[in-house]
Amino acid sequence: GLHLIVRRAGPVPAKPDGPADDSGGPADDADGPADYSVVWWDPHVLDLGVELSLGIRKPDLIVKDVPAAIVDFGLRNYKGWREQRDAAGASGSVATIKPQTAAQSAATQIDTQTLPRVDIVELPRAEERPTGRRFGSLVHAVLAGVPLDASEAVIQRLTSTHGRILGCSGEELAAAAEVVRTVLAHSLLQRALKASKKNLCRREVPVGWKDSSGVLIEGVIDLVFEDGKKSVIVDFKSDEEIRAGAAKYQRQIGIYAAAVRECTGRSVSAVLMRV
């Protein structure tokens, strides 16, 4: 039932009305290569009404005219799977860990009776020195990276670098450098320097601690070093931060101290250094 027509110069031949003649056709008379061909399928010779093999495979498996026992068995399996899926989704939506920053935990009514005592050390400072968050950020940035035995040149270089990043004024740079010099000269930092030479000093220490209620408290300790049989925790706070509430920051550092105590099993001493 295949009719092959090859176009020549002139109009395309018309579709034949009767069955194809297998004895030959226009293609047999072609003198040269054809430009293109046309194929006609004769519906009289095609096998029509054949069931397609596309779509759902094995449709006989989902027909309803099957024994009830088979249907019940499959339904029970499906319901069991669905219940397990729903249970897994419900359990997966329940938090197994409740994280909280140390600052957030300190802002709540945490039981301070279980926390180590925190002493406050006041450093001398000029009355007219700059204040504000930018100045506090500058001081913290320099204290985080300055060597404990830094020379004046190193202090000036670090202060200048962080000052450019924060867009600080010359007055803020000078005041921050003075704060850093005062901090490094304190006896507490001198003890930390001795510990660092024995590799017993850590700075900007990330800490995580799960309290008695199961909350995972996370934070970063400015400075911790070993002094004899105890660990000393030091946290620097500027005037701007202290105004927000010294008691809250004492609780925060107390949390750090409790975490170190539980982690190391050593006694601890915690200090809030007001810079």
C-alpha positions as CSV (number, residue, x, y, z in Angstrom):
1,G,0.0,0.0,0.0
2,L,2.9,2.4,-0.6
3,H,2.8,4.9,-3.4
4,L,6.1,6.7,-4.1
5,I,5.9,9.8,-6.2
6,V,9.0,11.6,-7.4
7,R,8.7,15.2,-8.4
8,R,10.0,16.2,-11.8
9,A,9.8,19.4,-13.7
10,G,6.1,20.3,-13.8
11,P,3.1,19.7,-11.5
12,V,3.0,16.9,-8.9
13,P,1.0,13.9,-10.1
14,A,-2.4,13.3,-8.6
15,K,-3.1,10.6,-6.0
16,P,-4.3,7.4,-7.7
17,D,-7.9,6.4,-7.1
18,G,-7.4,2.6,-7.2
19,P,-4.9,0.2,-5.6
20,A,-1.3,0.5,-6.3
21,D,0.1,-1.2,-9.4
22,D,3.2,-3.1,-8.2
23,S,4.4,-3.6,-11.8
24,G,6.0,-0.2,-11.8
25,G,5.5,3.5,-11.3
26,P,6.7,7.0,-12.0
27,A,9.8,6.3,-9.9
28,D,10.8,3.6,-12.4
29,D,10.8,6.1,-15.2
30,A,12.9,8.7,-13.4
31,D,15.8,9.8,-15.6
32,G,17.8,11.4,-12.8
33,P,17.9,11.9,-9.1
34,A,14.7,13.2,-7.6
35,D,14.4,16.5,-5.8
36,Y,12.2,15.0,-3.1
37,S,9.6,12.3,-2.7
38,V,6.1,12.0,-1.4
39,V,4.8,8.8,0.4
40,W,1.1,7.9,0.6
41,W,-0.1,5.1,2.8
42,D,-3.2,3.2,1.5
43,P,-5.6,2.8,4.5
44,H,-7.1,-0.3,2.8
45,V,-4.0,-2.3,3.3
46,L,-3.1,-1.1,6.9
47,D,-3.8,-3.2,9.9
48,L,-6.2,-0.8,11.7
49,G,-7.6,-1.0,15.3
50,V,-4.5,-2.6,16.8
51,E,-4.1,-1.9,20.6
52,L,-1.3,0.5,21.2
53,S,1.7,-0.6,23.2
54,L,2.1,2.9,24.7
55,G,0.8,4.3,28.0
56,I,0.4,2.2,31.2
57,R,2.2,-1.0,31.1
58,K,0.5,-4.2,32.3
59,P,-3.0,-2.6,32.7
60,D,-4.3,-6.0,33.6
61,L,-2.6,-5.6,37.0
62,I,-4.8,-2.7,38.0
63,V,-8.2,-3.9,36.8
64,K,-10.8,-4.4,39.5
65,D,-11.9,-7.9,38.5
66,V,-9.4,-9.6,40.8
67,P,-9.9,-11.5,44.0
68,A,-10.7,-9.4,47.0
69,A,-7.9,-10.9,49.0
70,I,-5.4,-9.6,46.6
71,V,-6.9,-6.1,46.7
72,D,-7.0,-6.2,50.5
73,F,-3.4,-7.3,50.7
74,G,-2.2,-4.5,48.4
75,L,-4.3,-1.9,50.2
76,R,-2.8,-3.0,53.6
77,N,0.7,-2.7,52.3
78,Y,-0.1,0.8,50.9
79,K,-1.7,2.0,54.1
80,G,1.3,0.7,56.1
81,W,3.7,2.5,53.8
82,R,1.7,5.7,54.0
83,E,1.6,5.6,57.8
84,Q,5.4,5.1,58.0
85,R,5.9,8.0,55.6
86,D,3.7,10.3,57.6
87,A,5.4,9.3,60.8
88,A,8.9,9.9,59.3
89,G,7.7,13.4,58.1
90,A,6.3,14.2,61.6
91,S,9.5,13.1,63.4
92,G,11.7,14.9,60.9
93,S,9.9,18.2,61.6
94,V,10.7,18.0,65.4
95,A,14.0,19.7,66.2
96,T,16.5,17.4,67.9
97,I,18.9,20.3,68.7
98,K,17.8,23.7,70.0
99,P,20.7,26.1,69.2
100,Q,21.0,29.5,70.8
101,T,23.8,32.0,71.0
102,A,25.4,32.8,74.3
103,A,24.1,36.4,74.0
104,Q,20.5,35.1,73.5
105,S,20.8,32.7,76.4
106,A,22.3,35.5,78.7
107,A,19.3,37.7,77.9
108,T,16.9,35.1,79.4
109,Q,16.5,34.4,83.0
110,I,19.2,31.7,83.1
111,D,20.1,30.3,86.5
112,T,23.2,32.2,87.5
113,Q,23.7,30.0,90.6
114,T,25.1,27.3,88.3
115,L,27.5,29.7,86.5
116,P,31.0,30.5,87.7
117,R,31.6,33.9,89.1
118,V,32.7,36.6,86.7
119,D,34.9,39.5,87.9
120,I,34.9,42.9,86.2
121,V,38.2,44.6,85.4
122,E,38.1,48.3,84.7
123,L,40.9,49.7,82.5
124,P,41.8,53.4,82.7
125,R,40.6,55.5,79.8
126,A,40.5,59.0,78.6
127,E,37.3,60.9,79.4
128,E,36.9,62.4,76.0
129,R,37.7,59.4,73.9
130,P,35.4,58.4,71.0
131,T,32.5,56.1,71.7
132,G,29.9,54.3,69.6
133,R,29.6,51.0,67.8
134,R,32.1,51.8,65.1
135,F,34.8,52.6,67.7
136,G,33.9,49.4,69.6
137,S,34.2,47.3,66.5
138,L,37.6,48.8,65.7
139,V,38.9,48.0,69.2
140,H,37.5,44.4,69.1
141,A,39.0,43.8,65.6
142,V,42.5,44.9,66.6
143,L,42.4,43.0,69.9
144,A,41.3,39.8,68.1
145,G,44.4,39.7,66.0
146,V,47.1,41.7,67.6
147,P,50.1,39.7,68.9
148,L,50.2,39.7,72.7
149,D,53.8,41.0,72.5
150,A,53.1,43.4,69.6
151,S,55.4,46.3,69.1
152,E,54.2,49.9,68.7
153,A,54.6,49.6,64.9
154,V,52.5,46.5,64.7
155,I,49.7,48.1,66.8
156,Q,49.7,51.1,64.6
157,R,49.6,49.1,61.4
158,L,46.8,46.8,62.6
159,T,44.8,49.8,63.9
160,S,45.2,51.6,60.6
161,T,44.2,48.6,58.5
162,H,41.0,47.9,60.4
163,G,40.3,51.6,60.6
164,R,40.3,51.9,56.8
165,I,37.9,48.9,56.6
166,L,35.5,50.5,59.0
167,G,35.9,54.1,57.8
168,C,37.2,55.4,61.2
169,S,38.4,58.9,61.8
170,G,42.0,59.8,62.9
171,E,40.7,60.5,66.4
172,E,39.2,57.0,66.6
173,L,42.4,55.4,65.3
174,A,44.5,57.1,67.9
175,A,42.1,56.2,70.7
176,A,41.9,52.6,69.7
177,A,45.6,52.2,69.5
178,E,45.8,53.6,73.1
179,V,43.2,51.1,74.3
180,V,45.1,48.2,72.7
181,R,48.4,49.3,74.4
182,T,46.6,49.5,77.7
183,V,45.1,46.1,77.4
184,L,48.4,44.4,76.4
185,A,50.2,46.0,79.3
186,H,47.7,44.6,81.9
187,S,49.0,41.9,84.1
188,L,46.2,39.5,83.0
189,L,47.4,39.8,79.4
190,Q,51.0,39.4,80.5
191,R,50.0,36.1,82.0
192,A,48.3,35.1,78.8
193,L,51.5,36.0,76.9
194,K,53.5,33.6,79.1
195,A,50.9,30.9,78.5
196,S,51.0,31.5,74.7
197,K,54.7,30.7,74.7
198,K,53.8,27.3,76.1
199,N,51.0,26.9,73.6
200,L,48.5,27.1,76.4
201,C,46.6,30.2,75.1
202,R,43.7,30.4,72.6
203,R,42.0,33.4,71.1
204,E,38.7,33.8,69.3
205,V,37.7,30.3,70.5
206,P,34.4,28.9,69.2
207,V,32.5,27.1,71.9
208,G,29.4,25.0,72.1
209,W,27.7,23.7,75.3
210,K,24.5,21.9,75.9
211,D,23.0,23.1,79.2
212,S,20.8,21.2,81.6
213,S,17.6,22.0,79.6
214,G,19.1,20.6,76.4
215,V,19.7,23.9,74.6
216,L,22.9,24.0,72.6
217,I,24.6,27.3,73.4
218,E,27.2,28.6,71.0
219,G,29.5,31.6,71.2
220,V,33.1,32.8,70.7
221,I,35.5,33.4,73.6
222,D,37.9,36.3,73.1
223,L,40.7,34.8,75.1
224,V,41.3,31.7,77.2
225,F,44.5,30.5,78.7
226,E,45.7,27.9,81.2
227,D,47.2,29.3,84.4
228,G,48.4,26.5,86.6
229,K,45.5,24.1,87.3
230,K,42.8,26.5,86.1
231,S,41.6,28.0,82.9
232,V,41.2,31.8,82.6
233,I,38.5,33.2,80.4
234,V,38.7,36.8,79.3
235,D,36.1,38.8,77.3
236,F,36.5,42.4,76.2
237,K,33.6,44.8,76.3
238,S,33.6,48.4,75.3
239,D,31.7,51.2,77.0
240,E,28.9,51.0,74.3
241,E,28.3,47.4,75.1
242,I,28.4,47.8,78.9
243,R,25.7,50.4,78.6
244,A,23.4,47.7,77.3
245,G,23.7,45.9,80.7
246,A,26.7,44.7,82.5
247,A,24.8,41.9,84.2
248,K,23.8,40.4,80.9
249,Y,27.4,40.3,79.7
250,Q,28.5,38.8,83.0
251,R,26.0,36.0,82.5
252,Q,27.3,35.5,78.9
253,I,30.9,35.1,80.1
254,G,29.6,32.9,82.9
255,I,28.2,30.6,80.2
256,Y,31.5,30.5,78.5
257,A,33.2,29.7,81.7
258,A,30.7,26.9,82.5
259,A,31.3,25.5,79.0
260,V,35.1,25.4,79.4
261,R,34.7,23.9,82.9
262,E,32.6,21.1,81.7
263,C,34.7,20.5,78.6
264,T,38.1,20.4,80.3
265,G,37.2,19.4,83.8
266,R,39.4,22.2,85.2
267,S,38.5,25.0,87.5
268,V,37.9,28.3,85.8
269,S,38.3,32.0,86.4
270,A,36.2,34.4,84.3
271,V,37.0,38.1,83.7
272,L,34.9,40.8,82.0
273,M,37.5,43.4,80.9
274,R,35.9,46.8,80.3
275,V,38.1,48.5,77.8
